[in-house]
Every structure is written in structure tokens, then in C-alpha cells.
Amino acid sequence: MATNIILLGPPGAGKGTQARRLIEERGLVQLSTGDMLREARSSGTEMGQRVAKVMDRGELVTDEIVIGLIKEKLEQGGKGFIFDGFPRTLAQADALEDLMKEEGQEIGAVIEMRVDDAALVSRISGRFTCGNCGEVYHDVTKPTKVEGSCDVCGSTDLRRRADDNEESLKTRLMEYYKKTSPLIGYYYAKGNLHPVDGLAEIDAVAGAVAAVLDEGKA
Ligand code: AP5
């Protein structure tokens, strides 16, 4: 059975950062609904224009849209997925379960990244990413080695996200607590929830995630 895992946690918990490590170290495929929606908005499609305003406010996009995006990816085949930022509601979690069954696959581990709210504000306000390869940086905890240039691909296209401001972050956190945090109980009850300390350093978090996967939990 292939390794399929969910990275669950509030905005800024480090889901994207750890997903990139898992791609590099284990060859898994990242399915980030946030990235898919940002791609849709920059392509200027009608759906992209509709979701842009919702994302900038920090609200969740409709279940129908994000489930459709994930369904499309899963139908393309492949195995060993990292679900990053999906599911985010109970309806999305139920839909994912059905989709995985249809594909003859299942979710191994759900990694809950625990970080306190105060840390999230400083993580989000210092974040920037490479527009070319997607590497994630932080002004203080993970600056580029050469100022203005990506360590991985050398691109100078370093960007900050439109929703990485204090106002949207408040809404994103509220959405998380109201709609996404119930998934912690949902996956606990299913028996595949694995909390890790997301406040630890990036390498230590990666080690804790690896320990879960290597214990055969996924
Ligand atoms: P999305 O793109 O999924 O954003 P998010 O969940 O808010 O998560 P982030 O990408 O902000 O944080 P992250 O946990 O990946 O942290 P990162 O690794 O970057 O969603 C954006 C929007 O799209 C949503 O608001 C919604 O509108 C929509 N959307 C997406 N999916 C949806 C869905 N399923 N349903 C409905 N709507 C959906 O790290 C953050 C910073 O911290 C970085 O600078 C990093 O360098 C630093 N950092 C990471 N780990 C550590 C560490 N251990 N120590 C110190 N610094 C660290």
C-alpha cells in the first residue's frame, strides 16, 4: 500500500515546509489545494477570479471547488500523496475518504502540526517563497544564503503572498478553529492522528514526521 499522508495544522504551522522535505527525501507527491488555487487565480480563469477575493480575505473556498481540484489530480493516477491544506472541513474529509476508496488507496497517517498562535503571526509575517521553484523561506528563521536569490534554483523572483497580512491571518485562524480543527477529533477517532511539535526547529520537525512514517504508520 502506498504512503498517503495528510499534513494538518493552522496557517503557518509548517505544512508546506515539511511537504517539500518529504518530496525530496521520499519522492512523495504534494497535493496542496492552496497552490492549486493560487495557480488558478494567476491563470485568470473564471474560477480563479472567483476564488481570489475569498483567499485574500482569508476565508475558505467552497468545498465543491477544492474537492473538484483534488478529484482531478487523483484521477490522473500516481501514488504516495501528501495532502497539504486539504481536507479543511468535515465534508472535505468525507469526500477524500470516498475518493481514496475509488482509487483503491487509503490515508496512512494524519500528521497534526501543533504550533501556538503567537508563533503563527511571526511565521506568516516573515514568510516569502521562490516564485520559480516554490522553496519556502523566512526573514529570520530561514533566510536565503545570498540575499535576493533562491538557494535551490537561483531565481530572484522571491514573493510574499497577498493573504500574508495581519487582517487576513485573523480570518484564516478563525476559519481554522471553526471549520478545520474538528478534523483533529475526526482523525483521532479513526485512529490515524499523530501529533508532532511544530514549534521545534525545521529539522527536528522533519525528524518527528519521519519517525511516524518509519514506524509504519503510513
Ligand atoms: P494555504 O496555501 O493552504 O495556506 P495555509 O493553510 O494558510 O498555510 P500556509 O501555506 O500559510 O502555511 P504552512 O503551514 O504551509 O507553513 P509554511 O511551511 O509556509 O491556503 C491559502 C488559502 O487558500 C486559504 O486561506 C483558503 O482561502 C484557500 N484554501 C486552500 N486550501 C483550501 C481548502 N482545502 N478548502 C478551502 N479553502 C482552501 O511555513 C510558514 C513560515 O514559517 C515560513 O516562512 C517557514 O520558513 C517558517 N517555518 C516553517 N516551519 C518552521 C519551524 N519549524 N520553525 C521556524 N520557522 C518555520
py3Dmol code that shows the C-alpha trace and the ligand (Angstrom):
import py3Dmol

protein = """\
ATOM      1  CA  MET A   1       0.000   0.000   0.000  1.00  0.00           C
ATOM      2  CA  ALA A   2       1.368   3.436  -0.948  1.00  0.00           C
ATOM      3  CA  THR A   3       2.163   6.085   1.644  1.00  0.00           C
ATOM      4  CA  ASN A   4      -0.540   8.736   1.632  1.00  0.00           C
ATOM      5  CA  ILE A   5      -0.410  11.298   4.391  1.00  0.00           C
ATOM      6  CA  ILE A   6      -2.263  14.402   5.485  1.00  0.00           C
ATOM      7  CA  LEU A   7      -0.458  17.411   6.964  1.00  0.00           C
ATOM      8  CA  LEU A   8      -2.943  19.109   9.261  1.00  0.00           C
ATOM      9  CA  GLY A   9      -2.347  22.386  11.063  1.00  0.00           C
ATOM     10  CA  PRO A  10      -3.181  26.096  11.191  1.00  0.00           C
ATOM     11  CA  PRO A  11      -1.846  28.655   8.680  1.00  0.00           C
ATOM     12  CA  GLY A  12       1.909  28.939   9.127  1.00  0.00           C
ATOM     13  CA  ALA A  13       2.270  25.647  11.027  1.00  0.00           C
ATOM     14  CA  GLY A  14       4.929  24.497   8.563  1.00  0.00           C
ATOM     15  CA  LYS A  15       2.901  22.162   6.334  1.00  0.00           C
ATOM     16  CA  GLY A  16       4.416  23.412   3.080  1.00  0.00           C
ATOM     17  CA  THR A  17       7.941  23.381   4.534  1.00  0.00           C
ATOM     18  CA  GLN A  18       7.623  19.757   5.643  1.00  0.00           C
ATOM     19  CA  ALA A  19       5.897  18.736   2.409  1.00  0.00           C
ATOM     20  CA  ARG A  20       8.954  19.905   0.457  1.00  0.00           C
ATOM     21  CA  ARG A  21      11.207  17.776   2.684  1.00  0.00           C
ATOM     22  CA  LEU A  22       9.024  14.728   2.072  1.00  0.00           C
ATOM     23  CA  ILE A  23       9.129  15.260  -1.686  1.00  0.00           C
ATOM     24  CA  GLU A  24      12.917  15.465  -1.583  1.00  0.00           C
ATOM     25  CA  GLU A  25      13.527  12.644   0.861  1.00  0.00           C
ATOM     26  CA  ARG A  26      10.771  10.168  -0.019  1.00  0.00           C
ATOM     27  CA  GLY A  27       9.653  11.080  -3.521  1.00  0.00           C
ATOM     28  CA  LEU A  28       6.092  11.721  -2.431  1.00  0.00           C
ATOM     29  CA  VAL A  29       3.750  13.915  -4.496  1.00  0.00           C
ATOM     30  CA  GLN A  30       2.485  17.120  -2.860  1.00  0.00           C
ATOM     31  CA  LEU A  31      -1.170  17.987  -3.385  1.00  0.00           C
ATOM     32  CA  SER A  32      -1.561  21.496  -1.955  1.00  0.00           C
ATOM     33  CA  THR A  33      -5.010  22.985  -2.525  1.00  0.00           C
ATOM     34  CA  GLY A  34      -3.565  26.416  -1.650  1.00  0.00           C
ATOM     35  CA  ASP A  35      -1.021  26.096  -4.502  1.00  0.00           C
ATOM     36  CA  MET A  36      -3.701  24.815  -6.896  1.00  0.00           C
ATOM     37  CA  LEU A  37      -5.955  27.758  -6.074  1.00  0.00           C
ATOM     38  CA  ARG A  38      -3.081  30.264  -6.450  1.00  0.00           C
ATOM     39  CA  GLU A  39      -2.328  28.718  -9.832  1.00  0.00           C
ATOM     40  CA  ALA A  40      -5.988  29.060 -10.842  1.00  0.00           C
ATOM     41  CA  ARG A  41      -6.078  32.712  -9.793  1.00  0.00           C
ATOM     42  CA  SER A  42      -2.917  33.593 -11.667  1.00  0.00           C
ATOM     43  CA  SER A  43      -4.190  31.854 -14.813  1.00  0.00           C
ATOM     44  CA  GLY A  44      -7.116  34.310 -14.770  1.00  0.00           C
ATOM     45  CA  THR A  45      -9.831  31.660 -15.319  1.00  0.00           C
ATOM     46  CA  GLU A  46     -13.359  32.477 -14.183  1.00  0.00           C
ATOM     47  CA  MET A  47     -12.934  30.144 -11.216  1.00  0.00           C
ATOM     48  CA  GLY A  48      -9.590  31.781 -10.425  1.00  0.00           C
ATOM     49  CA  GLN A  49     -11.145  35.229 -10.352  1.00  0.00           C
ATOM     50  CA  ARG A  50     -13.929  33.989  -8.090  1.00  0.00           C
ATOM     51  CA  VAL A  51     -11.560  32.428  -5.547  1.00  0.00           C
ATOM     52  CA  ALA A  52      -9.021  35.293  -5.496  1.00  0.00           C
ATOM     53  CA  LYS A  53     -11.192  37.585  -3.374  1.00  0.00           C
ATOM     54  CA  VAL A  54     -12.144  34.779  -0.983  1.00  0.00           C
ATOM     55  CA  MET A  55      -8.475  33.846  -0.474  1.00  0.00           C
ATOM     56  CA  ASP A  56      -7.364  37.439   0.068  1.00  0.00           C
ATOM     57  CA  ARG A  57      -9.970  37.803   2.816  1.00  0.00           C
ATOM     58  CA  GLY A  58      -8.612  34.619   4.415  1.00  0.00           C
ATOM     59  CA  GLU A  59     -11.857  32.698   4.088  1.00  0.00           C
ATOM     60  CA  LEU A  60     -12.193  29.118   2.897  1.00  0.00           C
ATOM     61  CA  VAL A  61     -13.058  28.484  -0.737  1.00  0.00           C
ATOM     62  CA  THR A  62     -16.163  26.292  -1.251  1.00  0.00           C
ATOM     63  CA  ASP A  63     -15.889  22.552  -0.667  1.00  0.00           C
ATOM     64  CA  GLU A  64     -17.184  21.915  -4.174  1.00  0.00           C
ATOM     65  CA  ILE A  65     -14.251  23.737  -5.804  1.00  0.00           C
ATOM     66  CA  VAL A  66     -11.453  22.205  -3.735  1.00  0.00           C
ATOM     67  CA  ILE A  67     -12.893  18.680  -3.829  1.00  0.00           C
ATOM     68  CA  GLY A  68     -13.107  19.046  -7.626  1.00  0.00           C
ATOM     69  CA  LEU A  69      -9.421  20.061  -7.780  1.00  0.00           C
ATOM     70  CA  ILE A  70      -8.296  17.088  -5.683  1.00  0.00           C
ATOM     71  CA  LYS A  71     -10.517  14.673  -7.630  1.00  0.00           C
ATOM     72  CA  GLU A  72      -8.930  15.817 -10.873  1.00  0.00           C
ATOM     73  CA  LYS A  73      -5.409  15.195  -9.502  1.00  0.00           C
ATOM     74  CA  LEU A  74      -6.245  11.765  -8.095  1.00  0.00           C
ATOM     75  CA  GLU A  75      -7.822  10.703 -11.372  1.00  0.00           C
ATOM     76  CA  GLN A  76      -4.509  11.416 -13.086  1.00  0.00           C
ATOM     77  CA  GLY A  77      -3.149   8.437 -11.144  1.00  0.00           C
ATOM     78  CA  GLY A  78       0.049   8.045  -9.141  1.00  0.00           C
ATOM     79  CA  LYS A  79       0.611   7.118  -5.545  1.00  0.00           C
ATOM     80  CA  GLY A  80       2.242   8.405  -2.414  1.00  0.00           C
ATOM     81  CA  PHE A  81       0.439  11.695  -1.870  1.00  0.00           C
ATOM     82  CA  ILE A  82       0.993  14.395   0.727  1.00  0.00           C
ATOM     83  CA  PHE A  83      -2.279  16.240   1.248  1.00  0.00           C
ATOM     84  CA  ASP A  84      -1.195  19.736   2.293  1.00  0.00           C
ATOM     85  CA  GLY A  85      -4.019  22.058   3.366  1.00  0.00           C
ATOM     86  CA  PHE A  86      -6.682  19.521   2.428  1.00  0.00           C
ATOM     87  CA  PRO A  87      -9.045  18.424   3.869  1.00  0.00           C
ATOM     88  CA  ARG A  88     -10.086  21.542   5.773  1.00  0.00           C
ATOM     89  CA  THR A  89     -13.713  20.712   6.574  1.00  0.00           C
ATOM     90  CA  LEU A  90     -15.537  17.560   7.593  1.00  0.00           C
ATOM     91  CA  ALA A  91     -17.242  17.477   4.177  1.00  0.00           C
ATOM     92  CA  GLN A  92     -13.808  17.543   2.506  1.00  0.00           C
ATOM     93  CA  ALA A  93     -12.579  14.744   4.803  1.00  0.00           C
ATOM     94  CA  ASP A  94     -15.558  12.547   3.890  1.00  0.00           C
ATOM     95  CA  ALA A  95     -15.070  13.305   0.192  1.00  0.00           C
ATOM     96  CA  LEU A  96     -11.363  12.412   0.420  1.00  0.00           C
ATOM     97  CA  GLU A  97     -12.198   9.098   2.029  1.00  0.00           C
ATOM     98  CA  ASP A  98     -14.611   8.254  -0.819  1.00  0.00           C
ATOM     99  CA  LEU A  99     -12.113   9.337  -3.483  1.00  0.00           C
ATOM    100  CA  MET A 100      -9.335   7.244  -1.945  1.00  0.00           C
ATOM    101  CA  LYS A 101     -11.633   4.202  -1.826  1.00  0.00           C
ATOM    102  CA  GLU A 102     -12.479   4.677  -5.501  1.00  0.00           C
ATOM    103  CA  GLU A 103      -8.753   4.654  -6.290  1.00  0.00           C
ATOM    104  CA  GLY A 104      -8.140   1.587  -4.063  1.00  0.00           C
ATOM    105  CA  GLN A 105      -5.974   3.655  -1.719  1.00  0.00           C
ATOM    106  CA  GLU A 106      -6.151   4.859   1.865  1.00  0.00           C
ATOM    107  CA  ILE A 107      -4.754   7.534   4.166  1.00  0.00           C
ATOM    108  CA  GLY A 108      -1.914   6.208   6.318  1.00  0.00           C
ATOM    109  CA  ALA A 109      -1.035   8.916   8.810  1.00  0.00           C
ATOM    110  CA  VAL A 110      -2.531  12.280   9.622  1.00  0.00           C
ATOM    111  CA  ILE A 111       0.267  14.462  10.996  1.00  0.00           C
ATOM    112  CA  GLU A 112      -1.100  17.178  13.244  1.00  0.00           C
ATOM    113  CA  MET A 113       1.414  20.036  13.406  1.00  0.00           C
ATOM    114  CA  ARG A 114       0.961  21.745  16.770  1.00  0.00           C
ATOM    115  CA  VAL A 115       2.065  25.381  16.949  1.00  0.00           C
ATOM    116  CA  ASP A 116       0.822  28.136  19.236  1.00  0.00           C
ATOM    117  CA  ASP A 117      -0.988  31.137  17.768  1.00  0.00           C
ATOM    118  CA  ALA A 118       1.658  33.717  18.709  1.00  0.00           C
ATOM    119  CA  ALA A 119       4.293  31.855  16.691  1.00  0.00           C
ATOM    120  CA  LEU A 120       1.999  31.749  13.664  1.00  0.00           C
ATOM    121  CA  VAL A 121       1.850  35.536  13.426  1.00  0.00           C
ATOM    122  CA  SER A 122       5.630  35.892  13.259  1.00  0.00           C
ATOM    123  CA  ARG A 123       5.967  32.944  10.865  1.00  0.00           C
ATOM    124  CA  ILE A 124       3.393  34.335   8.455  1.00  0.00           C
ATOM    125  CA  SER A 125       4.659  37.898   8.594  1.00  0.00           C
ATOM    126  CA  GLY A 126       8.241  36.804   7.819  1.00  0.00           C
ATOM    127  CA  ARG A 127       7.450  34.281   5.076  1.00  0.00           C
ATOM    128  CA  PHE A 128       8.481  34.576   1.427  1.00  0.00           C
ATOM    129  CA  THR A 129       8.691  31.938  -1.295  1.00  0.00           C
ATOM    130  CA  CYS A 130      10.517  31.395  -4.548  1.00  0.00           C
ATOM    131  CA  GLY A 131       8.159  32.104  -7.437  1.00  0.00           C
ATOM    132  CA  ASN A 132      10.097  29.684  -9.623  1.00  0.00           C
ATOM    133  CA  CYS A 133      10.605  26.500  -7.552  1.00  0.00           C
ATOM    134  CA  GLY A 134       8.324  27.156  -4.551  1.00  0.00           C
ATOM    135  CA  GLU A 135      11.028  26.920  -1.836  1.00  0.00           C
ATOM    136  CA  VAL A 136       9.717  28.481   1.405  1.00  0.00           C
ATOM    137  CA  TYR A 137      11.825  31.000   3.377  1.00  0.00           C
ATOM    138  CA  HIS A 138      11.534  33.194   6.448  1.00  0.00           C
ATOM    139  CA  ASP A 139      13.191  36.556   7.145  1.00  0.00           C
ATOM    140  CA  VAL A 140      14.558  35.325  10.480  1.00  0.00           C
ATOM    141  CA  THR A 141      14.383  31.531  10.763  1.00  0.00           C
ATOM    142  CA  LYS A 142      15.243  30.617   7.180  1.00  0.00           C
ATOM    143  CA  PRO A 143      16.718  33.467   5.144  1.00  0.00           C
ATOM    144  CA  THR A 144      18.271  32.827   1.730  1.00  0.00           C
ATOM    145  CA  LYS A 145      22.072  32.317   1.830  1.00  0.00           C
ATOM    146  CA  VAL A 146      22.548  35.066  -0.763  1.00  0.00           C
ATOM    147  CA  GLU A 147      20.185  37.991  -0.309  1.00  0.00           C
ATOM    148  CA  GLY A 148      17.535  38.196  -3.039  1.00  0.00           C
ATOM    149  CA  SER A 149      18.304  34.840  -4.644  1.00  0.00           C
ATOM    150  CA  CYS A 150      16.776  31.372  -4.079  1.00  0.00           C
ATOM    151  CA  ASP A 151      19.201  28.827  -2.571  1.00  0.00           C
ATOM    152  CA  VAL A 152      17.659  25.983  -4.588  1.00  0.00           C
ATOM    153  CA  CYS A 153      17.266  27.369  -8.122  1.00  0.00           C
ATOM    154  CA  GLY A 154      18.987  30.776  -8.018  1.00  0.00           C
ATOM    155  CA  SER A 155      15.837  32.640  -9.115  1.00  0.00           C
ATOM    156  CA  THR A 156      15.483  36.252  -7.951  1.00  0.00           C
ATOM    157  CA  ASP A 157      11.666  36.006  -8.159  1.00  0.00           C
ATOM    158  CA  LEU A 158      11.063  35.952  -4.388  1.00  0.00           C
ATOM    159  CA  ARG A 159       7.447  36.690  -3.439  1.00  0.00           C
ATOM    160  CA  ARG A 160       5.202  37.445  -0.472  1.00  0.00           C
ATOM    161  CA  ARG A 161       1.614  36.207  -0.514  1.00  0.00           C
ATOM    162  CA  ALA A 162      -1.312  38.643  -0.748  1.00  0.00           C
ATOM    163  CA  ASP A 163      -3.050  36.944   2.203  1.00  0.00           C
ATOM    164  CA  ASP A 164       0.025  37.095   4.479  1.00  0.00           C
ATOM    165  CA  ASN A 165      -1.087  40.170   6.407  1.00  0.00           C
ATOM    166  CA  GLU A 166      -2.428  40.567   9.930  1.00  0.00           C
ATOM    167  CA  GLU A 167      -6.051  41.157   8.883  1.00  0.00           C
ATOM    168  CA  SER A 168      -6.371  38.036   6.667  1.00  0.00           C
ATOM    169  CA  LEU A 169      -4.409  35.984   9.166  1.00  0.00           C
ATOM    170  CA  LYS A 170      -7.060  36.712  11.834  1.00  0.00           C
ATOM    171  CA  THR A 171      -9.753  35.395   9.483  1.00  0.00           C
ATOM    172  CA  ARG A 172      -7.611  32.401   8.444  1.00  0.00           C
ATOM    173  CA  LEU A 173      -7.121  31.463  12.093  1.00  0.00           C
ATOM    174  CA  MET A 174     -10.830  31.862  12.814  1.00  0.00           C
ATOM    175  CA  GLU A 175     -11.680  29.669   9.813  1.00  0.00           C
ATOM    176  CA  TYR A 176      -9.170  27.101  11.079  1.00  0.00           C
ATOM    177  CA  TYR A 177     -10.654  26.925  14.554  1.00  0.00           C
ATOM    178  CA  LYS A 178     -14.270  26.920  13.370  1.00  0.00           C
ATOM    179  CA  LYS A 179     -14.057  24.594  10.380  1.00  0.00           C
ATOM    180  CA  THR A 180     -10.744  22.686  10.305  1.00  0.00           C
ATOM    181  CA  SER A 181      -9.866  21.913  13.926  1.00  0.00           C
ATOM    182  CA  PRO A 182     -12.824  19.465  14.254  1.00  0.00           C
ATOM    183  CA  LEU A 183     -10.779  17.224  11.934  1.00  0.00           C
ATOM    184  CA  ILE A 184      -8.376  16.583  14.814  1.00  0.00           C
ATOM    185  CA  GLY A 185     -11.135  14.716  16.671  1.00  0.00           C
ATOM    186  CA  TYR A 186     -12.329  13.105  13.444  1.00  0.00           C
ATOM    187  CA  TYR A 187      -8.930  11.546  12.678  1.00  0.00           C
ATOM    188  CA  TYR A 188      -8.246  10.733  16.326  1.00  0.00           C
ATOM    189  CA  ALA A 189     -11.455   8.699  16.316  1.00  0.00           C
ATOM    190  CA  LYS A 190     -10.353   6.972  13.123  1.00  0.00           C
ATOM    191  CA  GLY A 191      -7.083   6.040  14.864  1.00  0.00           C
ATOM    192  CA  ASN A 192      -4.571   7.647  12.496  1.00  0.00           C
ATOM    193  CA  LEU A 193      -3.811  11.000  14.141  1.00  0.00           C
ATOM    194  CA  HIS A 194      -0.125  11.678  15.009  1.00  0.00           C
ATOM    195  CA  PRO A 195       0.640  14.987  16.715  1.00  0.00           C
ATOM    196  CA  VAL A 196       4.125  16.480  16.269  1.00  0.00           C
ATOM    197  CA  ASP A 197       5.645  19.540  17.924  1.00  0.00           C
ATOM    198  CA  GLY A 198       5.580  22.094  15.116  1.00  0.00           C
ATOM    199  CA  LEU A 199       7.356  24.653  17.324  1.00  0.00           C
ATOM    200  CA  ALA A 200      10.609  22.719  17.150  1.00  0.00           C
ATOM    201  CA  GLU A 201      13.275  23.622  14.557  1.00  0.00           C
ATOM    202  CA  ILE A 202      12.558  22.632  10.966  1.00  0.00           C
ATOM    203  CA  ASP A 203      14.979  19.650  11.033  1.00  0.00           C
ATOM    204  CA  ALA A 204      13.564  18.406  14.339  1.00  0.00           C
ATOM    205  CA  VAL A 205      10.004  18.575  12.992  1.00  0.00           C
ATOM    206  CA  ALA A 206      11.160  16.661   9.900  1.00  0.00           C
ATOM    207  CA  GLY A 207      12.692  14.035  12.215  1.00  0.00           C
ATOM    208  CA  ALA A 208       9.428  13.662  14.150  1.00  0.00           C
ATOM    209  CA  VAL A 209       7.458  13.288  10.901  1.00  0.00           C
ATOM    210  CA  ALA A 210       9.972  10.711   9.636  1.00  0.00           C
ATOM    211  CA  ALA A 211       9.645   8.758  12.889  1.00  0.00           C
ATOM    212  CA  VAL A 212       5.889   8.490  12.383  1.00  0.00           C
ATOM    213  CA  LEU A 213       6.305   7.308   8.785  1.00  0.00           C
ATOM    214  CA  ASP A 214       9.123   4.883   9.625  1.00  0.00           C
ATOM    215  CA  GLU A 215       7.150   3.304  12.438  1.00  0.00           C
ATOM    216  CA  GLY A 216       4.933   2.024   9.660  1.00  0.00           C
ATOM    217  CA  LYS A 217       2.091   4.351  10.470  1.00  0.00           C
ATOM    218  CA  ALA A 218       1.719   5.294   6.822  1.00  0.00           C
TER     219      ALA A 218
END
"""
ligand_1 = """\
57
AP5
P -2.788 27.519 2.039
O -1.907 27.893 0.929
O -3.069 26.076 2.298
O -2.289 28.269 3.331
P -2.356 27.922 4.908
O -3.050 26.684 5.330
O -2.856 29.174 5.477
O -0.975 27.501 5.219
P 0.294 28.284 4.883
O 0.739 27.966 3.486
O 0.072 29.714 5.224
O 1.296 27.717 5.969
P 2.116 26.378 6.084
O 1.564 25.558 7.204
O 2.281 25.690 4.761
O 3.501 26.986 6.589
P 4.904 27.174 5.826
O 5.569 25.855 5.670
O 4.731 28.036 4.623
O -4.229 28.213 1.833
C -4.368 29.557 1.448
C -5.844 29.874 1.194
O -6.351 29.032 0.124
C -6.801 29.588 2.368
O -6.841 30.678 3.264
C -8.126 29.372 1.617
O -8.691 30.600 1.194
C -7.694 28.613 0.383
N -7.688 27.153 0.561
C -6.606 26.326 0.490
N -6.964 25.052 0.704
C -8.300 25.054 0.925
C -9.252 24.034 1.242
N -8.888 22.760 1.369
N -10.557 24.409 1.435
C -10.937 25.699 1.287
N -10.083 26.717 1.003
C -8.784 26.392 0.836
O 5.690 27.971 6.970
C 5.342 29.292 7.345
C 6.623 30.094 7.668
O 7.215 29.554 8.839
C 7.702 30.014 6.568
O 8.335 31.281 6.465
C 8.684 28.938 7.073
O 10.021 29.187 6.635
C 8.558 29.109 8.582
N 8.695 27.840 9.286
C 8.166 26.632 8.933
N 8.469 25.691 9.829
C 9.201 26.320 10.799
C 9.822 25.871 12.007
N 9.716 24.588 12.426
N 10.482 26.792 12.754
C 10.595 28.091 12.370
N 10.047 28.571 11.226
C 9.353 27.693 10.451
"""
view = py3Dmol.view(width=600, height=400)
view.addModel(protein, "pdb")
view.setStyle({"model": 0}, {"cartoon": {"style": "trace"}})
view.addModel(ligand_1, "xyz")
view.setStyle({"model": 1}, {"stick": {}})
view.zoomTo()
view.show()
